[in-house]
């Protein structure tokens, strides 16, 4: 495999992130391609730029091309998404390691997207590890959600990365799984 660079996105990366997001949005995929995973929501260019400036968006660069991205944002970040709002509403009821999610200093992980031509090469794990290293010591827990209708993504997060399924919620008839994982102390990377 070609050398891959994992780094935080800069403003010039936003057009490539938006193209990758659009190419993998559920509305733009055939039924067959959806089986390989999909994005259920699209962020606007302004939101993509704001996330990259805040907690940061990790990108995977292969042969000078953005081949994947992984967003991170604070719970307070206004996405305007009813799905994220519903997940946040469940934080007092959903427990991770014996405590409600609301008791942790946490951030929202995702979305994550890998270019179809670069899948199964470890980019997802690389992005995940780069994000955890970047946010180490700043948060205790990361929280993600995956549509129950997206078993490929659910498997990649639980079996592939070791995230813990902690609950689920429903929006407009769609079931979403809430996943949580520990963010390491800063000392782990020093």
N, C-alpha and C positions, 0 to 999 in steps of 0.2 A: 504494500500500500504506500502511496505517496505520503510524504511528511505532512502532518496536520498541525496547524497552529490553533491553539485555543486562546482567545483574548476577549476583552470587553469591546463591544461595538463602539464605533465612533460615528459622528453624524454622516460621514460619507458611506457608511454601510447600510443606512436605512433603506435606500431603494432596493438593494439586494434582499434584505429581510422581507420587505413588502412583497416582492415578486415570489419568494419562496412561500410566504404565508398564503398568497392567493392561489398558487399552484397546488396547495395541499388542503385548501378549504373544502369541506364536505360538499358544498354546492357545485364545486368545479371538478369533482371526481366521479368516475364511473363506479358502479356498484363493485366491480372487481378491484379497483384501486382502493376503495374504502376499506377493504379487508386488510390492507397493509397499514392502516392507521390514517387518521385525518384530524384536521383542526375543526372544532365546532364553532369557533368565533373568530372574527377578524378585528384587529385593532386598526384604528385610523393612523395615517402618517404622523399626526400630532401625538397620539398616544405612544406609538413606537418610539418616537424621539424622546418623549418625557420619561418613559421607562429606562431607556438607555442612559439618560442623564442622571436618574435617581439611583436605584440600586444597581442598575446595569443589566445589559443584555449580553450574555456570553455568545460568541460565535465560533464556529469551527471553519477554518479556512483551509481548503485543499486546492492546490495548484492556483493560488491567487483568486479563488472563487469562494464566496460564502456558501458553504455546503450544509450548514445547520445553524440553528439559533435556539437559545434557551433564555426566556425572560424571567425576571424576578421583580416583584413590586410589593410595596408595603400594603398592609390591610387598608390603610386610609386612602390609598390611591383611587381616584374616581374613574373607574372604567366605564360606568354607565351600564354595566352588564347585570341583568336580573339573575343570571346564574351565579355570579360571584357574590352578589348581595344575599341570595338565599343561602349559599354556603356559609358566609360570615354570620348570618342569623343563627346558624346551628352550632356555633363554636362553644356555647355554654352547655350543650347537650352531648356533644361528641367528645369522647375521652381518648387520650393517648398516654400510655404508661401510667394510667390511674388518675390523671388529672384532666379537666376540660381543656380543650384547645385554647380557650380564652385566657387560661392561667399562664400560658407561655408567651414569651417574647418571640413572635413568629412572623414570617413573611409568606407571600404566595409565590409558589414555584410554577412557572409555565406561562404561556404554552411553550412546548418544545417541538421543533420541526427539523427533520433531516431530509435533505434532497433525496429523492427516490433512487438516483444513481449511486449514492454514497451510503446507503443503508447496509447494515450488518458488517460494519467496519469499526465498531467501537466509538463512533462519534457521540452517541447519546451518553454513554458512560463518561467520556472525556468532558463533555459539556457539564454534566452533573458534578463531576469532581472539581472542575474549574470554578463552578459557581459556589460550591461548598467552601472551597479554599478562599475565594474572594470574600465571602460573607462570614467566614469563621470568626467567632467571638462577638459578632454583632447581633446574632439571633440564636435562640435555643433550638428552634424547630422550624422546618419548612413544611408547608401544606400545599398539596396539589389536589386537583380533581380530574377525573377521567369519566367520560360517558360510558355507561355500562354497555352501550352498543358498539364500543370500540375495544373489543377484547385484545387486539394486538397491542395497543398502547397500555392497557391495564396490565397485561402480562409483562411488558417491557419494564414497567415501573415497579411491580411487586416482585416478580421472579428475577428480573434483570438487575434492578438497583437495590432491592431489599426494602422498599417502602412498605409501610404497614397500612392495611385497610382499616380505617377507624369509624366509618359511617357512610351514610348515603343520604341524598336528598333528591327531590323531584321538582322539575320546572317544566311546565307545559307538556306533561306526559313523558318527559325524558328523565331517566334515572342517572344520577351522577354519583360516583364513588369518591369519597374523601380519603386521601392518603396523607400520611405524616412520616417525617423522618427527622432524625437528630442532625443538627448542624454542629460540627466539632468546635472545640475551643481553639482559639488562635494559636496556642502553644503546640498544637498537633503539627502545624506547618512551619514552625520556627526552627 
